[in-house]
Amino acid sequence: MKELTIAAAIENIETVTDFVNEQLEAIDCPMKAQMQIAIAIDEIFSNIAHYAYGTETGQATVRVEALEDPESVMITFMDNGVPYDPLAKADPDTTLSADEREIGGLGIYMVKKTMDDISYEYKDGQNILRMIKKLK
């Protein structure tokens, strides 16, 4: 298990993605899964940066853990910002045109569709979002 604690700021998305990619490469993660995880990082970390701390900047921790059965990777995002469950919002109606759909929610919908499991909890003053991607 490796983790990185960094300021929850948009300009740090690339640093977080590089950190996670380094861990994924060490466990021979397939390129398709790496790309899907990179998109998910962009969505989740940008939500933390934009909403967790209001106008302030707080810290966020990203943890990467290799799991064995089934062979997968778990990425956990933690912050001490305001409680917010991005999974609670209803999925957008993708049968509607972009003009007809409500704004927002498409990014987390993509994360839900590309990850094998995603969960959220608020515990001990922390938002904790975990996502699991199977590697095989």
Backbone as CSV, one residue per row, in Angstrom:
resi,resn,N_x,N_y,N_z,CA_x,CA_y,CA_z,C_x,C_y,C_z
1,MET,0.834,-1.182,0.000,0.000,0.000,0.000,0.881,1.249,0.000
2,LYS,0.541,2.157,-0.881,1.249,3.437,-0.946,0.212,4.536,-0.866
3,GLU,0.584,5.671,-0.266,-0.348,6.785,-0.254,0.364,8.108,-0.407
4,LEU,-0.405,9.060,-0.900,0.084,10.412,-1.152,-0.905,11.379,-0.534
5,THR,-0.406,12.300,0.279,-1.239,13.367,0.820,-0.766,14.660,0.175
6,ILE,-1.724,15.405,-0.366,-1.402,16.568,-1.185,-2.530,17.586,-1.069
7,ALA,-2.219,18.837,-1.362,-3.264,19.875,-1.352,-4.338,19.513,-2.377
8,ALA,-5.589,19.631,-1.961,-6.728,19.321,-2.837,-6.950,20.497,-3.783
9,ALA,-6.113,20.563,-4.795,-6.157,21.663,-5.760,-6.086,21.085,-7.170
10,ILE,-6.818,21.708,-8.075,-6.887,21.241,-9.463,-5.501,21.015,-10.059
11,GLU,-4.582,21.914,-9.777,-3.250,21.797,-10.379,-2.492,20.550,-9.901
12,ASN,-3.019,19.833,-8.909,-2.348,18.624,-8.422,-2.894,17.331,-9.027
13,ILE,-3.880,17.435,-9.914,-4.434,16.231,-10.541,-3.347,15.448,-11.267
14,GLU,-2.486,16.136,-11.981,-1.427,15.453,-12.727,-0.470,14.724,-11.773
15,THR,-0.137,15.342,-10.649,0.739,14.709,-9.664,0.094,13.453,-9.098
16,VAL,-1.195,13.546,-8.787,-1.921,12.386,-8.253,-1.968,11.273,-9.303
17,THR,-2.281,11.633,-10.540,-2.346,10.637,-11.618,-0.994,9.973,-11.817
18,ASP,0.080,10.751,-11.815,1.429,10.191,-11.957,1.752,9.228,-10.808
19,PHE,1.380,9.630,-9.593,1.610,8.777,-8.417,0.884,7.444,-8.577
20,VAL,-0.392,7.497,-8.948,-1.178,6.270,-9.099,-0.623,5.431,-10.250
21,ASN,-0.301,6.060,-11.366,0.248,5.320,-12.512,1.534,4.587,-12.150
22,GLU,2.352,5.220,-11.338,3.600,4.595,-10.897,3.295,3.291,-10.153
23,GLN,2.273,3.320,-9.295,1.886,2.123,-8.540,1.274,1.080,-9.477
24,LEU,0.478,1.535,-10.441,-0.169,0.611,-11.379,0.853,-0.085,-12.269
25,GLU,1.854,0.653,-12.707,2.901,0.062,-13.543,3.690,-0.988,-12.766
26,ALA,3.866,-0.759,-11.475,4.618,-1.700,-10.640,3.893,-3.036,-10.499
27,ILE,2.569,-3.043,-10.709,1.812,-4.302,-10.614,1.328,-4.767,-11.997
28,ASP,1.950,-4.226,-13.049,1.627,-4.613,-14.427,0.148,-4.447,-14.777
29,CYS,-0.392,-3.315,-14.383,-1.790,-3.010,-14.701,-1.942,-2.821,-16.211
30,PRO,-2.944,-3.455,-16.826,-3.161,-3.280,-18.264,-3.434,-1.807,-18.615
31,MET,-3.009,-1.404,-19.814,-3.133,-0.017,-20.236,-4.587,0.460,-20.241
32,LYS,-5.515,-0.389,-20.674,-6.930,0.013,-20.703,-7.413,0.382,-19.300
33,ALA,-7.075,-0.432,-18.323,-7.462,-0.153,-16.935,-6.793,1.125,-16.443
34,GLN,-5.517,1.327,-16.797,-4.823,2.563,-16.396,-5.527,3.796,-16.939
35,MET,-5.966,3.720,-18.191,-6.650,4.869,-18.802,-7.983,5.132,-18.093
36,GLN,-8.728,4.077,-17.801,-10.004,4.240,-17.101,-9.788,4.808,-15.699
37,ILE,-8.758,4.344,-15.027,-8.441,4.844,-13.692,-8.019,6.309,-13.758
38,ALA,-7.246,6.683,-14.772,-6.814,8.082,-14.917,-8.017,9.008,-15.082
39,ILE,-9.001,8.587,-15.862,-10.218,9.394,-16.040,-10.961,9.513,-14.708
40,ALA,-11.033,8.405,-13.971,-11.707,8.418,-12.674,-10.990,9.342,-11.686
41,ILE,-9.656,9.302,-11.679,-8.884,10.193,-10.800,-9.206,11.640,-11.120
42,ASP,-9.212,11.971,-12.391,-9.512,13.336,-12.808,-10.864,13.778,-12.257
43,GLU,-11.863,12.948,-12.377,-13.209,13.278,-11.912,-13.273,13.393,-10.391
44,ILE,-12.802,12.375,-9.695,-12.915,12.342,-8.231,-12.067,13.437,-7.589
45,PHE,-10.812,13.575,-8.015,-9.940,14.563,-7.392,-10.397,15.982,-7.712
46,SER,-10.908,16.213,-8.920,-11.387,17.564,-9.233,-12.624,17.896,-8.405
47,ASN,-13.486,16.907,-8.130,-14.632,17.152,-7.242,-14.157,17.530,-5.844
48,ILE,-13.162,16.826,-5.331,-12.617,17.159,-4.010,-12.053,18.577,-4.030
49,ALA,-11.266,18.883,-5.056,-10.641,20.209,-5.160,-11.687,21.324,-5.239
50,HIS,-12.759,21.089,-5.970,-13.773,22.130,-6.153,-14.727,22.282,-4.971
51,TYR,-15.068,21.176,-4.302,-16.186,21.235,-3.367,-15.883,20.900,-1.911
52,ALA,-14.836,20.169,-1.628,-14.626,19.684,-0.259,-14.399,20.793,0.758
53,TYR,-13.660,21.809,0.370,-13.247,22.812,1.349,-13.774,24.213,1.051
54,GLY,-14.759,24.332,0.174,-15.292,25.656,-0.160,-14.218,26.497,-0.814
55,THR,-14.020,27.706,-0.296,-13.022,28.606,-0.880,-11.617,28.339,-0.344
56,GLU,-11.514,27.496,0.663,-10.212,27.154,1.240,-9.601,25.978,0.466
57,THR,-8.335,25.696,0.753,-7.703,24.502,0.193,-7.275,23.624,1.352
58,GLY,-7.779,22.400,1.348,-7.392,21.439,2.374,-6.551,20.341,1.757
59,GLN,-6.354,19.313,2.514,-5.544,18.181,2.063,-6.437,17.033,1.598
60,ALA,-5.905,16.247,0.699,-6.556,15.009,0.265,-5.489,13.924,0.247
61,THR,-5.899,12.730,0.604,-4.997,11.587,0.578,-5.511,10.590,-0.449
62,VAL,-4.587,10.073,-1.244,-4.912,9.051,-2.234,-4.083,7.823,-1.889
63,ARG,-4.774,6.700,-1.703,-4.111,5.449,-1.333,-4.312,4.430,-2.451
64,VAL,-3.254,3.716,-2.788,-3.312,2.683,-3.821,-2.920,1.357,-3.183
65,GLU,-3.813,0.361,-3.329,-3.554,-0.964,-2.762,-3.799,-2.030,-3.822
66,ALA,-2.849,-2.914,-3.988,-3.032,-4.065,-4.871,-3.766,-5.141,-4.084
67,LEU,-4.796,-5.715,-4.701,-5.569,-6.789,-4.084,-5.323,-8.068,-4.870
68,GLU,-5.406,-9.208,-4.188,-5.052,-10.468,-4.839,-6.223,-11.283,-5.360
69,ASP,-7.360,-11.276,-4.669,-8.444,-12.176,-5.069,-9.770,-11.434,-5.125
70,PRO,-10.231,-11.037,-6.301,-9.560,-11.205,-7.591,-8.442,-10.163,-7.753
71,GLU,-7.551,-10.422,-8.698,-6.446,-9.504,-8.939,-7.017,-8.155,-9.361
72,SER,-6.816,-7.162,-8.505,-7.399,-5.843,-8.740,-6.611,-4.785,-7.977
73,VAL,-7.028,-3.552,-8.169,-6.413,-2.444,-7.456,-7.524,-1.633,-6.798
74,MET,-7.283,-1.222,-5.563,-8.232,-0.358,-4.858,-7.578,1.004,-4.668
75,ILE,-8.280,2.024,-5.096,-7.801,3.388,-4.929,-8.786,4.092,-4.009
76,THR,-8.255,4.664,-2.936,-9.075,5.320,-1.924,-8.724,6.801,-1.889
77,PHE,-9.763,7.632,-1.912,-9.616,9.086,-1.796,-10.187,9.490,-0.446
78,MET,-9.418,10.262,0.329,-9.872,10.714,1.649,-9.643,12.205,1.795
79,ASP,-10.639,12.885,2.357,-10.474,14.305,2.657,-11.300,14.643,3.889
80,ASN,-10.975,15.768,4.522,-11.671,16.215,5.725,-12.637,17.349,5.407
81,GLY,-13.075,17.424,4.169,-13.991,18.481,3.752,-15.413,18.204,4.208
82,VAL,-16.340,19.017,3.694,-17.748,18.843,4.037,-18.215,17.466,3.554
83,PRO,-19.084,16.811,4.322,-19.580,15.501,3.894,-20.285,15.601,2.540
84,TYR,-19.880,14.736,1.611,-20.519,14.732,0.291,-20.374,13.361,-0.340
85,ASP,-21.508,12.752,-0.647,-21.525,11.443,-1.281,-21.852,11.621,-2.766
86,PRO,-20.853,11.554,-3.643,-21.113,11.751,-5.068,-21.923,10.608,-5.678
87,LEU,-22.020,9.492,-4.972,-22.763,8.337,-5.487,-24.263,8.446,-5.207
88,ALA,-24.646,9.385,-4.342,-26.049,9.511,-3.945,-26.921,10.121,-5.041
89,LYS,-26.336,10.916,-5.898,-27.104,11.562,-6.964,-27.529,10.518,-8.001
90,ALA,-28.760,10.661,-8.487,-29.260,9.734,-9.497,-28.415,9.839,-10.767
91,ASP,-28.247,8.705,-11.443,-27.506,8.699,-12.705,-28.256,9.539,-13.736
92,PRO,-27.510,10.218,-14.609,-28.166,11.007,-15.654,-28.864,10.097,-16.658
93,ASP,-29.913,10.616,-17.268,-30.632,9.872,-18.302,-29.867,10.028,-19.604
94,THR,-29.076,9.014,-19.930,-28.223,9.110,-21.124,-29.002,8.891,-22.418
95,THR,-30.300,8.614,-22.298,-31.114,8.502,-23.512,-31.533,9.883,-24.019
96,LEU,-31.408,10.893,-23.149,-31.738,12.258,-23.552,-30.552,12.890,-24.268
97,SER,-30.833,13.880,-25.098,-29.742,14.607,-25.745,-29.033,15.464,-24.701
98,ALA,-27.836,15.924,-25.016,-27.067,16.763,-24.093,-27.848,18.020,-23.723
99,ASP,-28.623,18.558,-24.652,-29.414,19.766,-24.386,-30.555,19.502,-23.406
100,GLU,-31.070,18.271,-23.410,-32.213,17.936,-22.559,-31.812,17.493,-21.155
101,ARG,-30.576,17.026,-20.994,-30.107,16.516,-19.700,-29.793,17.650,-18.743
102,GLU,-29.946,17.347,-17.447,-29.511,18.285,-16.422,-27.988,18.359,-16.436
103,ILE,-27.462,19.519,-16.071,-26.011,19.702,-16.016,-25.466,18.968,-14.790
104,GLY,-24.332,18.323,-14.969,-23.666,17.649,-13.855,-24.014,16.181,-13.765
105,GLY,-23.146,15.435,-13.123,-23.395,14.033,-12.856,-22.842,13.057,-13.876
106,LEU,-22.457,13.552,-15.052,-21.979,12.648,-16.093,-20.612,12.057,-15.748
107,GLY,-19.746,12.850,-15.127,-18.405,12.370,-14.768,-18.453,11.224,-13.779
108,ILE,-19.214,11.382,-12.703,-19.287,10.310,-11.705,-20.006,9.100,-12.291
109,TYR,-20.931,9.326,-13.208,-21.605,8.230,-13.902,-20.583,7.408,-14.695
110,MET,-19.672,8.089,-15.386,-18.615,7.396,-16.142,-17.718,6.585,-15.201
111,VAL,-17.403,7.162,-14.039,-16.583,6.446,-13.054,-17.313,5.182,-12.602
112,LYS,-18.599,5.306,-12.300,-19.383,4.152,-11.855,-19.423,3.059,-12.922
113,LYS,-19.479,3.448,-14.174,-19.569,2.481,-15.267,-18.219,1.805,-15.574
114,THR,-17.102,2.487,-15.331,-15.800,1.927,-15.699,-15.095,1.197,-14.553
115,MET,-15.466,1.487,-13.323,-14.867,0.790,-12.190,-15.717,-0.436,-11.863
116,ASP,-15.103,-1.449,-11.269,-15.832,-2.667,-10.923,-16.601,-2.517,-9.615
117,ASP,-16.153,-1.628,-8.760,-16.859,-1.357,-7.514,-16.486,0.050,-7.066
118,ILE,-17.450,0.748,-6.495,-17.178,2.083,-5.958,-18.070,2.274,-4.741
119,SER,-17.498,2.811,-3.674,-18.272,3.005,-2.445,-17.847,4.309,-1.783
120,TYR,-18.754,4.829,-0.947,-18.492,6.077,-0.228,-18.944,5.898,1.212
121,GLU,-18.171,6.479,2.124,-18.618,6.590,3.510,-18.039,7.859,4.121
122,TYR,-18.741,8.377,5.102,-18.245,9.505,5.883,-17.995,8.953,7.269
123,LYS,-16.721,8.963,7.679,-16.354,8.330,8.943,-15.279,9.152,9.634
124,ASP,-15.473,9.395,10.920,-14.493,10.122,11.737,-14.091,11.455,11.097
125,GLY,-15.079,12.171,10.552,-14.813,13.481,9.961,-14.164,13.436,8.594
126,GLN,-14.192,12.273,7.957,-13.556,12.130,6.642,-14.515,11.589,5.594
127,ASN,-14.439,12.176,4.395,-15.052,11.587,3.217,-14.101,10.494,2.746
128,ILE,-14.624,9.301,2.505,-13.791,8.187,2.045,-14.481,7.565,0.833
129,LEU,-13.857,7.691,-0.313,-14.392,7.100,-1.532,-13.403,6.045,-2.013
130,ARG,-13.899,4.831,-2.188,-13.050,3.725,-2.648,-13.540,3.229,-3.987
131,MET,-12.595,2.995,-4.887,-12.958,2.395,-6.152,-12.018,1.222,-6.425
132,ILE,-12.605,0.175,-6.985,-11.840,-1.040,-7.288,-11.937,-1.322,-8.781
133,LYS,-10.796,-1.627,-9.355,-10.726,-2.004,-10.766,-10.037,-3.352,-10.855
134,LYS,-10.742,-4.334,-11.460,-10.127,-5.649,-11.685,-9.098,-5.517,-12.793
135,LEU,-8.005,-6.252,-12.647,-6.913,-6.161,-13.616,-6.966,-7.266,-14.647
136,LYS,-7.733,-8.300,-14.437,-7.810,-9.413,-15.388,-9.243,-9.677,-15.756
